[in-house]
Amino acid sequence: MSQGLFKWGVIASPLALWAGFVSGCASAPPPAASGQYVALRAGCLDARTAALIVREAEGTIEEVSDFLALPPPQGHVTVFAFRSRLALMLWLFRNCPRRWYAGAACFETHEGFHVAIPLSGEEKESLRYLRHEMAHYVIASRFCDVPPWLDEGLAQIFETRPGEGDSAGRIRSSLARSPDWVLDGIVSIPPGRRLTRRQYEIARSVTLFIVTRFPDASGRIKGYLETVTRSRDPSVQFAEWFERAPADWEPAWREFVSREGSR
């Protein structure tokens, strides 16, 4: 063998091994369990955990659908559960490149809706990822041009269970350091735009503020989602369903944040 071929062999062998490793990690896990609305794919998963994932996923679908006074989406959503974040990242890189960096994801393909979550942390953390993405699934299956603040706000509300912490304290501290009004800017973020960490936390707080402020909040939110469009002024559309423009709600919302953060 010539020296040149030998050098190429030295280089190509580890590359081939790496390519095989990546291909294996990026492969979809095998079917594990299914329910009325959910088909679960996960490797090396015991029956108890598989049943828990399906139960939590379907419970969230029903909970979000009930809140919005809608029937559950038709058909099955496929949940892909990965034992490592690396496997999740590589699978997303192949199947949803725009979300390859995400900790979890919900997206639609020609095969239907897919939800991908990690199982590498504590069980409670994995279930929060699951409930969060299932909320995104219900919303995405019914509405278009969903404003990011409400999409992420609702998903964060439905991901938690009673007694689990939230971000009110961090928001209160952030507002104290930067007193500029923020609600009009949050509501004006266009569909498809990724929120910053601070915007993400504010989105949850604003959504929770609306839910607790209006006895008929679910109907208002549903009406807003059904009619909102990127072609009209976001503040005007917000005011049509929530009685005031975002800037006019800012003092009451800040008071709400102060109360929540002090609990």
Summary of the structure (lengths in Angstrom):
residues: 263
radius of gyration: 21.6
end to end distance: 74.2
largest distance: 80.1
contacts: 787
relative contact order: 0.09
helix: 60%
strand: 10%
